[in-house]
């Protein structure tokens, strides 16, 4: 019987349990992943597929209609289908926003649990959009004593974010906020670096989420050079996202500068309290699959 998993199912989910599930998923054989894009005018259909032997099969269909907000409709929609690895049967249809929310923030949280200093108390969220709210919830679960600050390119957006999340402070100057943070987690749509290496301080952990195209990046070359760099998946980040593709192409770094991805999770370790660690969250359908499997099991156990 195919299960329908609505967004409200998140009441049964736990951020730390999700990161444990993501870690366990990378003990299985490497995922087979394929993305297919279809276009009609300004509109896009993105089909992301993943197959992990021993776990399952997933197809995530995302529609991006830039004209929708002017009509009072969401720009991004879609659906997630989870199928059995044993017989191919459809196990569940999951809410698109549910899977995307928990996958994106959970991806970053797994790295932070391994790389950020456990005593991190000041967390800066760069970007006051939908992902920023998810990051607040995720990081709050792993660092319950932390104080949060938000910076947004539009000050009004930051003020709204803080009003919706009592206790969150608003930063007016990004440089000052970055210098004061133990963890910086950034989810913007920037195509030029906004986080500069000269601002980074010993012991920080930097989490970069926003950039997903070759022409996008949130941190400059100096930040990449100053940090020990980790990624969720080498194949979906290094040659596809500007954060790493640009400095690799220009010779600023070599592939060896990226220490490990999640298939080498034992290498996700902080060596000293003073080193700067940087994680590039690239996403990918294999992480959607691991997240969907976790959601289905959590709901079944509820």
C-alpha positions in Angstrom: 0.0 0.0 0.0 1.4 3.4 -1.0 1.6 5.9 1.9 0.9 9.6 1.5 3.3 11.6 3.7 2.1 15.2 4.3 4.2 18.2 5.5 2.6 17.8 8.9 4.5 14.5 9.4 7.5 16.6 10.5 6.1 16.5 14.0 7.5 13.0 14.2 11.0 13.9 13.0 14.2 14.7 14.9 17.1 16.6 13.5 19.8 14.6 15.2 18.2 11.3 14.2 18.1 12.5 10.6 21.8 13.2 10.6 22.5 9.7 12.0 20.4 8.3 9.1 22.4 10.3 6.6 25.6 9.0 8.0 24.3 5.4 7.9 23.2 5.9 4.3 26.8 6.6 3.3 27.8 3.2 4.6 25.8 1.7 1.8 27.1 1.4 -1.8 27.6 4.7 -3.6 24.4 6.1 -5.0 23.6 6.2 -8.7 22.3 9.7 -9.4 20.9 11.4 -12.5 19.3 14.9 -13.1 17.1 15.7 -16.1 16.1 19.3 -17.0 13.1 20.3 -19.2 12.3 23.8 -20.2 9.3 25.7 -21.5 9.9 29.5 -21.8 11.0 30.7 -18.3 9.7 27.6 -16.6 11.7 24.5 -15.6 11.0 20.9 -14.7 13.9 19.3 -12.8 13.7 15.5 -12.3 16.3 14.3 -9.8 16.7 10.5 -9.4 18.7 8.3 -7.1 19.1 4.6 -6.6 21.0 3.2 -3.6 21.3 -0.6 -3.4 19.9 -1.8 -0.2 18.0 1.4 0.5 15.6 2.3 -2.3 14.8 4.4 -5.4 13.7 8.0 -5.5 12.4 10.4 -8.1 12.0 14.0 -7.0 10.2 16.2 -9.6 10.6 20.0 -9.0 8.8 22.7 -11.0 10.2 26.2 -11.0 7.8 28.8 -12.4 9.3 32.3 -11.8 6.0 34.0 -12.7 4.0 32.4 -10.0 4.8 34.8 -7.1 3.1 37.6 -9.1 0.0 35.5 -9.1 0.2 34.7 -5.4 1.4 31.2 -6.0 4.7 29.5 -4.9 7.5 29.6 -7.4 8.7 26.1 -6.6 6.5 23.0 -6.4 6.8 19.3 -7.0 6.5 15.8 -5.5 8.7 13.0 -4.2 8.2 9.3 -5.0 10.0 6.7 -3.0 10.1 3.1 -4.4 11.3 -0.2 -3.1 14.8 -1.4 -4.0 13.4 -5.0 -3.8 10.6 -5.0 -6.3 10.3 -1.4 -7.6 6.9 -0.9 -6.0 5.8 2.6 -5.0 6.2 2.9 -1.2 5.3 6.5 -0.5 4.5 9.8 -2.1 6.1 12.5 0.2 5.4 16.2 0.4 8.0 18.0 -1.7 8.6 20.8 0.8 8.9 18.3 3.7 11.7 16.3 2.1 13.5 19.4 0.8 13.5 21.2 4.1 14.8 18.3 6.2 17.3 17.2 3.5 18.9 20.7 3.1 19.3 21.6 6.7 20.1 18.0 7.8 22.9 17.8 5.2 24.6 20.9 6.8 23.9 19.7 10.3 25.7 16.4 9.8 28.9 18.3 8.9 28.5 20.7 11.7 28.1 18.0 14.3 31.5 16.6 13.1 33.4 19.8 12.3 32.1 22.7 14.5 33.5 23.1 18.0 31.1 21.5 20.4 31.2 24.7 22.6 30.0 26.9 19.7 27.6 29.5 21.2 27.3 32.2 18.6 25.6 31.1 15.3 25.2 33.5 12.4 22.5 32.8 9.8 23.2 34.6 6.5 20.0 34.8 4.5 16.5 35.2 6.0 14.6 33.0 3.6 12.9 29.7 3.9 16.1 27.8 4.4 17.2 30.2 7.1 14.3 29.1 9.2 15.1 25.5 8.7 18.7 26.1 9.7 17.6 27.8 12.9 15.6 24.7 13.9 18.4 22.3 12.9 21.3 24.1 14.5 19.2 24.8 17.6 18.7 21.0 18.0 22.4 20.3 18.0 23.6 23.5 19.8 20.8 24.2 22.3 22.7 26.8 24.3 23.6 28.8 21.2 22.5 32.4 20.5 21.5 33.2 16.9 22.0 36.2 14.8 20.6 36.8 11.3 21.9 39.0 8.5 20.0 39.6 5.3 20.7 41.7 2.3 17.4 43.3 2.9 17.3 44.6 6.5 13.5 44.3 6.5 13.8 40.6 5.8 16.1 40.2 8.8 13.7 42.1 11.0 10.8 39.9 9.9 12.8 36.8 10.5 13.7 38.0 14.1 10.1 38.9 14.8 9.0 35.4 13.8 11.7 33.8 15.9 11.9 35.5 19.3 15.5 35.6 20.7 17.2 35.9 17.3 19.2 39.1 17.0 19.6 41.2 13.8 23.0 42.0 12.4 23.4 45.3 10.6 27.0 44.7 9.4 27.9 41.4 7.9 31.7 41.7 8.5 31.2 42.4 12.2 28.7 39.5 12.5 31.0 37.0 10.7 34.0 37.9 12.9 31.9 37.4 16.1 30.4 34.0 15.1 31.5 30.5 16.0 29.4 29.1 13.2 28.4 30.9 10.0 25.7 29.2 8.0 24.9 30.9 4.7 21.9 30.3 2.4 21.7 33.1 -0.1 21.2 33.4 -3.9 24.4 35.4 -4.3 26.4 35.1 -7.5 29.4 37.0 -6.0 31.2 36.3 -2.8 29.7 38.0 0.3 31.8 36.1 3.0 35.5 37.2 2.8 38.4 35.1 4.0 40.0 38.1 5.8 37.0 38.1 8.1 37.3 34.5 9.3 38.6 33.8 12.8 40.4 30.8 14.3 38.1 28.0 15.4 35.1 28.9 13.1 33.0 26.6 11.1 31.6 27.9 7.8 28.6 26.2 6.2 27.8 27.3 2.6 24.5 26.3 1.2 23.2 28.8 -1.3 25.3 28.4 -4.4 24.2 25.6 -6.7 25.3 26.7 -10.2 28.7 27.4 -11.7 28.0 31.1 -11.7 27.1 31.3 -8.0 29.3 31.5 -4.9 29.0 32.9 -1.3 32.7 32.8 -0.1 35.8 34.2 -1.8 39.0 32.4 -2.7 40.7 33.6 0.5 38.0 31.9 2.6 38.5 28.7 0.7 42.3 28.9 1.0 42.1 29.7 4.7 39.9 26.7 5.6 40.0 22.9 5.7 37.4 22.2 3.1 34.8 19.4 3.1 31.8 18.6 0.8 28.8 16.3 0.9 29.7 14.8 -2.5 32.8 15.5 -4.6 30.9 14.7 -7.9 28.0 17.1 -7.3 30.1 20.0 -6.0 33.6 20.4 -7.3 33.0 20.7 -11.0 29.4 22.1 -10.8 29.3 24.8 -8.2 31.1 28.1 -8.4 32.3 27.9 -4.8 34.8 25.3 -5.8 34.7 25.2 -9.6 36.0 28.7 -9.9 39.1 28.4 -7.7 39.8 25.0 -9.2 39.6 26.4 -12.8 41.9 29.3 -11.9 44.4 27.2 -10.2 43.9 28.8 -6.8 43.3 25.3 -5.3 43.8 21.7 -6.5 41.3 18.9 -6.0 43.4 17.8 -3.0 42.3 20.9 -1.1 39.0 19.2 -0.6 39.7 16.8 2.2 36.7 14.5 2.1 33.0 14.0 1.2 30.4 12.0 3.1 31.6 8.7 1.6 34.8 9.4 3.7 32.9 10.4 6.8 35.6 9.2 9.2 37.8 12.1 7.9 35.2 14.7 9.0 37.2 15.6 12.1 38.4 18.9 13.6 42.1 18.6 14.4 42.5 21.6 16.6 40.3 24.2 18.3 41.9 27.0 16.2 41.5 25.6 12.7 38.8 26.9 10.4 36.6 24.3 8.8 34.4 25.0 5.7 31.6 22.7 4.4 30.0 23.0 1.0 26.4 21.7 0.9 25.7 20.7 -2.6 22.6 18.6 -2.0 21.7 15.8 -4.5 19.0 13.2 -5.0 20.9 10.6 -3.0 20.4 12.8 0.1 16.7 13.2 -0.7 16.5 9.4 -0.9 18.2 9.0 2.5 16.0 11.7 4.0 12.8 10.2 2.5 13.7 6.8 3.8 14.2 8.2 7.3 10.9 10.1 7.2 9.0 7.0 6.2 10.5 5.0 9.0 10.0 7.7 11.6 6.3 8.1 10.6 5.8 4.3 10.7 7.3 4.2 14.2 5.1 7.1 15.5 
